[in-house]
Amino acid sequence: MILPFPSGAPSSQALLSEGQLPAAAELLAASLQGTAAAALAEGWVAAVRRRAAAEAGVAVLNAHAASLWSTLQ
């Protein structure tokens, strides 16, 4: 079953080209939900979610390091 997207809704491809990998993965997962293709995309979507979590962790560590560094100056 193919569901139509509302006019003006972003596509996964457009989000990817804009560097919005997590948003593209979530849109793809939502648009494929309940289809046979969902199983094919499942691994990629899970990997993107893990990457986003890792990047968020790195951002927190960087902020903490910057905070500590500022107290040493």
C-alpha positions as CSV (number, residue, x, y, z in Angstrom):
1,M,0.0,0.0,0.0
2,I,1.5,3.4,-1.0
3,L,0.3,6.3,1.1
4,P,0.4,9.7,-0.6
5,F,2.5,12.4,1.1
6,P,0.9,15.8,1.8
7,S,1.9,18.5,-0.7
8,G,5.2,20.1,0.4
9,A,6.2,17.2,2.6
10,P,9.9,16.5,2.5
11,S,11.1,13.3,0.9
12,S,13.7,11.0,2.4
13,Q,16.0,11.8,-0.5
14,A,15.6,15.6,0.1
15,L,16.3,15.2,3.8
16,L,19.4,13.1,3.0
17,S,20.7,15.7,0.5
18,E,20.3,18.3,3.3
19,G,22.4,16.2,5.7
20,Q,19.4,15.3,7.9
21,L,20.1,11.6,8.2
22,P,18.0,10.8,11.3
23,A,15.0,12.7,9.9
24,A,15.3,10.8,6.6
25,A,15.6,7.5,8.4
26,E,12.5,8.2,10.5
27,L,10.5,9.3,7.5
28,L,11.5,6.3,5.5
29,A,10.6,4.0,8.4
30,A,7.2,5.6,8.8
31,S,6.5,5.5,5.1
32,L,7.4,1.8,4.8
33,Q,5.6,0.7,8.0
34,G,3.5,-2.3,7.3
35,T,5.1,-3.1,4.0
36,A,7.5,-5.9,2.9
37,A,10.1,-3.2,2.2
38,A,10.1,-2.2,5.9
39,A,12.1,-5.3,6.7
40,L,14.7,-4.3,4.1
41,A,15.2,-0.9,5.6
42,E,15.1,-2.0,9.2
43,G,18.8,-2.5,9.6
44,W,19.7,0.8,8.0
45,V,17.2,2.7,10.1
46,A,18.5,1.0,13.3
47,A,22.1,1.9,12.3
48,V,21.1,5.5,11.8
49,R,19.4,5.6,15.2
50,R,22.6,4.2,16.8
51,R,24.7,6.7,15.0
52,A,22.5,9.6,16.1
53,A,22.7,8.4,19.7
54,A,26.5,8.2,19.4
55,E,26.8,11.6,17.9
56,A,24.6,13.0,20.7
57,G,26.9,11.4,23.3
58,V,30.0,12.9,21.6
59,A,28.3,16.3,21.6
60,V,27.7,16.0,25.4
61,L,31.3,14.9,26.0
62,N,32.6,17.8,23.9
63,A,30.5,20.3,25.8
64,H,31.8,18.8,29.1
65,A,35.4,18.9,27.9
66,A,35.0,22.6,26.8
67,S,33.5,23.4,30.2
68,L,36.4,21.8,32.0
69,W,38.9,23.5,29.7
70,S,37.4,26.9,30.4
71,T,38.0,26.5,34.1
72,L,41.7,25.7,33.5
73,Q,42.4,29.0,31.7
